[in-house]
Amino acid sequence: MDLGAAISWPTRDPRWFAKCLLIGLIGLIPILGGIAVFGWMYATLDNLRAGRAELAEAGLPQLERGARLFVVQLVYGAISALLFALLVVPSVLVAIGRGSGGALVAVPLVLLGQALLLAYQLAFYFVFVPIILAVDRGGIGAGLDLPALWRAIRPRLPDTLLAGLMAFVALLLGSLGVFLCLVGIIFTIPYGYAILAAVVHGYERDSARLPAV
């Protein structure tokens, strides 16, 4: 997998800018927009699997596949919110209840909780690519089946970590539009998911070359 190639490949499509812009506008629709972006990523992945270096047509393609990934990400996001509530909120309440003295106890606990939460979020990014493939092949249940995901990841852990890093970079690039008065995310988020489609394709292709375990 080549990160530079993954970042630049969307521009090979002569209509890449218009496609990203349109799917970005659709992505502004609450809930449906997120599902549509996921579905568009899957449709773009299908193009790459077929040997066509072109983005999917903007619109509402592959909504069912996008909805499955949306639900899976929602579940993992809910777990993250629950961890935050369990690790951070009680510490804040302790600090409030005990005044300035409580802060000496609460601050280390808050920092520890935030560190654990950050570790969880990074772990999610590093398995996001296998989750995308698992959901595509087996639906919502497959995306949430942690033992099965681990069995699939374990023989190719270095590749999975590399794919996770590339996925993190793709989504980070997708979020950069927030610095352009929020307007830029209309374009950068779809571009980030186009990069992610290339990362998923590369990981899937490389995994297929490995012997079965």
Protein Blocks (a to p, Z undefined) as FASTA:
>chain_A
ZZklmmmmmmmpmklmmmmmmmmmmmmpghjlmmmmmmmmmmmmmmmmnopacdddedje
hklmmmmmmmmmmmmmmmmmmmmmmmmmmmmmmmmmnommlmmmmmmmmmmmmmmmmmmm
mmmmmmmmmmmmmmmmnojmlmmmmklmmmmmmmmmmmmmmmmmmmmmmmmmmmmmmmng
olmmmmmmmmmmmmmmmmmmmmmmmmmmpccZZ
